[in-house]
Amino acid sequence: MALTTVGLATPAAAFTVSQNNDGKALLEVLLGNSQGLHDFSVNLQGHGDAFGIFNNDPFGLGAGIVLSTGKVEELPGLNESVYDLNTDFHMPGSQPGTFDLAQLDLHFYADDTVDRLFFDYVFGSEEFLEFAGSPWNDSFELLLNGVNLAQLSDGQEVNINNLAYSPTGPFHPDYIDNPVGSNTPVRLNGYTRTLTFEGRLQQNAMNTLSIRIQDVADGELDSAVFLKAGTLGTVTPATPPAEQVPEPNVILGLLMLSGMAIAGKRQQGHQDLNP
């Protein structure tokens, strides 16, 4: 399958991210038509700099909240290096071998008038493409009552290795490349098209949605998830069709050469891993 590069136009207003780890403020941004849902509470886990509110993003979401394994305020800007997003908070993950967990837990009651929950989101990472197919498969989960429902358009789980099976492909149709030198104002090396979360609620009961992202195998190279404002609710978001993206003119050989040095250092530091 051919790799696609970003073909989205730079927005007229600048892409901005403001750090914000006030759970109530994040929920207020995210909530849409929540009829049938009641008694919300919010809990955050992770470094305060890993949470924020964005506006005028280049993905077509418009505005919303963001969780990252690094500093969210460093996400906007042109991609000038394959390794320019490299925050290590030196914080633990949710299980051994994971680091820099950022997790937002929403608890709420669903009555018998609703049975599904929805929202729109985009996942991106600095691990693309050099570490595709490797143990550095940063973990991203959307857990509704303990079940991970972060899925690509074909039902596969959303993660780096399912989007790019190796640095040279094949590549999932939901993947958009953002190589060094592109004009897209986000520093992540790649990200997904807009995806829609859908999960079945437990009626007349408390429900928990956990949005979780963390580094795997080391605390280096950041990943992030962007959730569209006003789409968390019980009505399917009005997501526009995916834009047709032209075939790329990407020199993967140069990309691979630029990643050899740091890849070697990573391998030396993780002899216990088996890519």
C-alpha positions, 0 to 999 in steps of 0.5 A: 500500500502506498504511503500518503503524506499530509495534503491539508492546507495550513489553517488561517489562524495559528495552531495553538496548545495551552497547557491545562490539567484542570479536569473540569475544564477539559471535560467542559471542552469535550462534552457535546450532546450528553443527554442521558448521561449524568453525574460526571466526575474527572480524574487525571493521572500524569504530569501536568504538562501532558494535558492541554486545550488546542485550537485551529489544529491542522487535522480538521478537528478545530478545537479540543483537548490533547493528552501527550507523553510529552509537553503538549505546548511543544506540539505546534510548529513546523516539523524540522527534525524527526526527533524534536519532540523528545520529552521524558518526564521520568514518570511511570506508566501503567505497567512494567516497561511503560513510561510517562503515562497521561490518563484522563478518567471520566466517570458518569451515569447512563440512564436507559434512554442511551446506549452508546458513547461517541467522540472524534479524535486523532492519534499521532507520534514522533515514533513514526516512521523510524521505529515502526514495527519495533518494541517502541510501540507507544500505547494508546487506549480508549477504555470504556468500562475496561474494554479498549475501543481505540480502533482504526477504520478496519477494526485494528487497534490504533497503535504505531505498528498497525499504522506503519508496519515498518519504516518502509511500509506497508502503511495503513490507509488511516495513516498520514505522514508528516515528514521533515520539511512539510508545511503542516504546523504540527511537529509530530512525524505522523498521525491518523485521519480523524477517527470516531470512537463508538462504545456501548454503554452500561444502562442504568449504571455508572460507566468509566471512560479512560483515555490513556497514552504512554511511552513503551520501552523507554520514555523517549519520543512523544505521542499524543491524542487529540479529542475534538471539542463538543463531540463526547456524547450520545449522538454520532459526531458529524465527521466529514468524509476523509480528504483525498490525499495525493500520492507522496514524494517522500524520500524514505531512504534519507529518512532512514539514514537520519534515524540510524544514529538514534536507533543504534543508541536506543538498541544499545540501551535496550539489549533486553528487547527483541525487535 
